Amino acid sequence: MKRILPFAIRPVFTTRCGLKHTRPKSSSARPPQPTTSPHSPWIRVAGSVIHGRGVYARVAIPAGTRVIEYTGERITKAEARRREVQRLARASVGNDGCVTIFELNQRYDLDARDTDSPAKLINHSCAPNCRAENIRGHIWIVARCDIPAGEELTFDYGFPLSEWRLHPCRCGEPSCPGYIVNSGQRWRLRRLLRAEKRRASNSGRGSAVPQVEPAVPAGSQET
């Protein structure tokens, strides 16, 4: 199920949605149809406080809603690896380093880089309000909880611990360790960071965490 490891994102089903929003009463009426996005009736695109452009709830979104499908070019694993090398090269010189390749199955991945789908603009959060689900070979962004109109949509990119230095996190959540790592490995990352801080303190060198340019996550696009 978002993106390919090590250079794409696996969906991680851990949560934001600590705040309870009232679920809209059931109704036979169709939900409001927006004019802002031809891809989904639920969303709009605007500048993000996390990074670049983001995706926002245009109207209140009930929990469990399939908000938007993540679409892209179907490519082989070998082609995905080749494109990852190109992405890292772009990022190293300050160009677009957005991760847009999503793990689809054992043979194929989806690359949304050349599509106009706003799904690729959804930013990461360590306490997301959405999740990614592989539903019969299609990747859907699904609401984890009731999302009020105007709230930015996020999901957990779930990068592996081995790549933590490449992916600084800007979500600002209290649970954020400062880097994008799948939720099950964040405790290990915190332990690593504490160990590096102790070593730096003992050596008198200051912070031991290198300042690297981030490989920008899929939801992060240049404004």
MIPABA-179848 format. One record per residue (C-alpha): chain; residue number from 1; residue in three letters; x, z, y. Coordinates in steps of 0.2 Angstrom, whole numbers. Each point is the difference from the previous one (the first is absolute). Layout:
residues N
SITE  cadena  num  residuo     xx     zz     yy
SITE       A  NUM      ala      X      Z      Y
...
***
This chain:
residues 223
SITE  cadena  num  residuo     xx     zz     yy
SITE       A    1      met      0      0      0
SITE       A    2      lys     10     -1     26
SITE       A    3      arg     16     -7     -2
SITE       A    4      ile     15     -4    -11
SITE       A    5      leu     13     13     -5
SITE       A    6      pro     12      2      7
SITE       A    7      phe     -4    -11     15
SITE       A    8      ala    -18      1      0
SITE       A    9      ile    -13     14     -1
SITE       A   10      arg     -9      8    -14
SITE       A   11      pro    -17      8      5
SITE       A   12      val      1     19     -1
SITE       A   13      phe    -17      8     -2
SITE       A   14      thr      4     15     11
SITE       A   15      thr     -9      5     15
SITE       A   16      arg     -4      2     17
SITE       A   17      cys    -19      3      3
SITE       A   18      gly      3     19      2
SITE       A   19      leu    -13     -1     14
SITE       A   20      lys    -18     -2     -5
SITE       A   21      his    -10    -14      8
SITE       A   22      thr    -18     -1     -2
SITE       A   23      arg     -5    -14    -12
SITE       A   24      pro    -13    -11      8
SITE       A   25      lys    -17      1     -8
SITE       A   26      ser     -4    -13    -13
SITE       A   27      ser     -9    -15      7
SITE       A   28      ser     -6    -16     -6
SITE       A   29      ala      5     -8     16
SITE       A   30      arg     16    -11      0
SITE       A   31      pro     15      8      9
SITE       A   32      pro      4     -7     17
SITE       A   33      gln      9    -17      0
SITE       A   34      pro     15      0     12
SITE       A   35      thr      7    -15      9
SITE       A   36      thr     17      7      1
SITE       A   37      ser      6     -4    -18
SITE       A   38      pro     -5    -15    -11
SITE       A   39      his      8      9    -15
SITE       A   40      ser    -11     16      0
SITE       A   41      pro    -15      7      9
SITE       A   42      trp      8     17      1
SITE       A   43      ile     16     -2     10
SITE       A   44      arg      8     -5     16
SITE       A   45      val     19     -2      4
SITE       A   46      ala      8      9     15
SITE       A   47      gly     16      8      5
SITE       A   48      ser      5     15    -11
SITE       A   49      val      7     17      4
SITE       A   50      ile     10     -1    -16
SITE       A   51      his      8    -17      2
SITE       A   52      gly     -4    -17      7
SITE       A   53      arg    -17     -6     -3
SITE       A   54      gly    -12      9    -12
SITE       A   55      val    -17     -1     -7
SITE       A   56      tyr    -15     11      6
SITE       A   57      ala    -17      4     -6
SITE       A   58      arg    -12    -11     10
SITE       A   59      val    -15     10     -6
SITE       A   60      ala     -1     16    -11
SITE       A   61      ile      6     -4    -17
SITE       A   62      pro     -8      9    -15
SITE       A   63      ala     12      7    -13
SITE       A   64      gly      3    -12    -15
SITE       A   65      thr     -3    -15     11
SITE       A   66      arg     11    -16     -4
SITE       A   67      val      6     -2     18
SITE       A   68      ile     10    -16     -2
SITE       A   69      glu      9    -10    -14
SITE       A   70      tyr     19     -1      1
SITE       A   71      thr      3    -19     -2
SITE       A   72      gly     15    -11      0
SITE       A   73      glu     11    -12    -10
SITE       A   74      arg      2      3    -18
SITE       A   75      ile     18      0     -4
SITE       A   76      thr     11      4    -15
SITE       A   77      lys     11     16     -1
SITE       A   78      ala     15    -10      1
SITE       A   79      glu     -6     -9     16
SITE       A   80      ala     -5     18      7
SITE       A   81      arg     17      6     -3
SITE       A   82      arg      7    -16      9
SITE       A   83      arg    -11      3     15
SITE       A   84      glu      4     19      1
SITE       A   85      val     19     -5      2
SITE       A   86      gln     -6    -11     15
SITE       A   87      arg    -11     14      7
SITE       A   88      leu     15     12      0
SITE       A   89      ala     11    -13      8
SITE       A   90      arg    -13     -3     14
SITE       A   91      ala     -2     19      2
SITE       A   92      ser     19      3      1
SITE       A   93      val      1    -11     16
SITE       A   94      gly    -15      8      8
SITE       A   95      asn    -13    -13     -5
SITE       A   96      asp    -16      2     -9
SITE       A   97      gly      3     11    -14
SITE       A   98      cys    -18      3     -5
SITE       A   99      val     -4      3    -19
SITE       A  100      thr    -14    -11     -4
SITE       A  101      ile      2     -3    -19
SITE       A  102      phe    -12     10    -11
SITE       A  103      glu      2      3    -18
SITE       A  104      leu    -15     -9     -9
SITE       A  105      asn      5      2    -19
SITE       A  106      gln     15     -1    -12
SITE       A  107      arg      2    -19      4
SITE       A  108      tyr     -5     -3     18
SITE       A  109      asp     -1      7     17
SITE       A  110      leu     -9     -4     16
SITE       A  111      asp      9     -5     16
SITE       A  112      ala    -10      1     16
SITE       A  113      arg     13     -5     12
SITE       A  114      asp     -7    -17      4
SITE       A  115      thr    -18      5      0
SITE       A  116      asp    -11      5     14
SITE       A  117      ser     -9     14     -9
SITE       A  118      pro      1     17     10
SITE       A  119      ala      2      9    -17
SITE       A  120      lys     19     -2      2
SITE       A  121      leu     -1     10     17
SITE       A  122      ile     -7     16     -8
SITE       A  123      asn     13     13      3
SITE       A  124      his      7     14    -11
SITE       A  125      ser     -5     18      1
SITE       A  126      cys      6     15    -10
SITE       A  127      ala    -18      6      1
SITE       A  128      pro    -10    -16     -2
SITE       A  129      asn    -19     -4      2
SITE       A  130      cys      1    -15    -11
SITE       A  131      arg      8     -5    -17
SITE       A  132      ala      4    -16     -8
SITE       A  133      glu     -9     -5    -16
SITE       A  134      asn      3    -14    -12
SITE       A  135      ile    -18     -6     -5
SITE       A  136      arg      0    -14    -13
SITE       A  137      gly     16     -8      7
SITE       A  138      his     -5      2     19
SITE       A  139      ile      8     13     11
SITE       A  140      trp    -12     10     10
SITE       A  141      ile      2     12     14
SITE       A  142      val    -13     14     -4
SITE       A  143      ala     -6     14     11
SITE       A  144      arg      5     17     -7
SITE       A  145      cys    -12      9     11
SITE       A  146      asp    -13     -2     13
SITE       A  147      ile     10     -8     15
SITE       A  148      pro     -7      1     17
SITE       A  149      ala     -1    -15     12
SITE       A  150      gly     16     -2     10
SITE       A  151      glu     12      9    -13
SITE       A  152      glu     15    -10     -5
SITE       A  153      leu      0     -5    -19
SITE       A  154      thr     16      5    -10
SITE       A  155      phe      5      2    -18
SITE       A  156      asp     15      6     -9
SITE       A  157      tyr     13    -13     -3
SITE       A  158      gly      8     10    -13
SITE       A  159      phe     18     -6      1
SITE       A  160      pro     12      6    -13
SITE       A  161      leu     12     15      4
SITE       A  162      ser     15    -11     -3
SITE       A  163      glu     -4     -9     16
SITE       A  164      trp     -4     14     11
SITE       A  165      arg     13     -3     13
SITE       A  166      leu     -7    -18      3
SITE       A  167      his    -17      6      5
SITE       A  168      pro     -2     12     14
SITE       A  169      cys    -18      6      2
SITE       A  170      arg     -9      1     17
SITE       A  171      cys    -17      6     -6
SITE       A  172      gly      2     17      8
SITE       A  173      glu    -10     10    -13
SITE       A  174      pro      5     18     -3
SITE       A  175      ser      4     -4    -18
SITE       A  176      cys     11    -14      4
SITE       A  177      pro     19      2     -5
SITE       A  178      gly      6    -13     12
SITE       A  179      tyr      2    -14    -12
SITE       A  180      ile    -12    -11    -10
SITE       A  181      val      1      6    -18
SITE       A  182      asn    -14      1    -13
SITE       A  183      ser     -9     16      0
SITE       A  184      gly      6      6    -17
SITE       A  185      gln     18     -1      6
SITE       A  186      arg     -1      8     17
SITE       A  187      trp      5     17     -6
SITE       A  188      arg     16     -8     -6
SITE       A  189      leu      3     -8     16
SITE       A  190      arg     -2     16     10
SITE       A  191      arg     12      8    -12
SITE       A  192      leu     13    -14      3
SITE       A  193      leu     -3      2     19
SITE       A  194      arg      3     19      0
SITE       A  195      ala     16     -3    -11
SITE       A  196      glu      7    -13     13
SITE       A  197      lys     -4     12     14
SITE       A  198      arg      9     14     -8
SITE       A  199      arg     15    -12     -4
SITE       A  200      ala      0     -6     18
SITE       A  201      ser     -1     18      7
SITE       A  202      asn     15      6    -11
SITE       A  203      ser     10    -15      5
SITE       A  204      gly     -4      1     18
SITE       A  205      arg     -4    -18      1
SITE       A  206      gly    -18      1      6
SITE       A  207      ser    -14     -9     -9
SITE       A  208      ala      5     -8    -16
SITE       A  209      val    -15    -12      0
SITE       A  210      pro      6    -17      5
SITE       A  211      gln    -10     -8     14
SITE       A  212      val     -5    -17     -8
SITE       A  213      glu    -12    -13      7
SITE       A  214      pro    -16      1    -11
SITE       A  215      ala     -6    -14    -11
SITE       A  216      val    -17      0      8
SITE       A  217      pro    -15      3    -11
SITE       A  218      ala    -13    -13     -3
SITE       A  219      gly    -12      6     12
SITE       A  220      ser     13      0     14
SITE       A  221      gln      0    -16      9
SITE       A  222      glu      8     -4     17
SITE       A  223      thr    -12      2     15
***
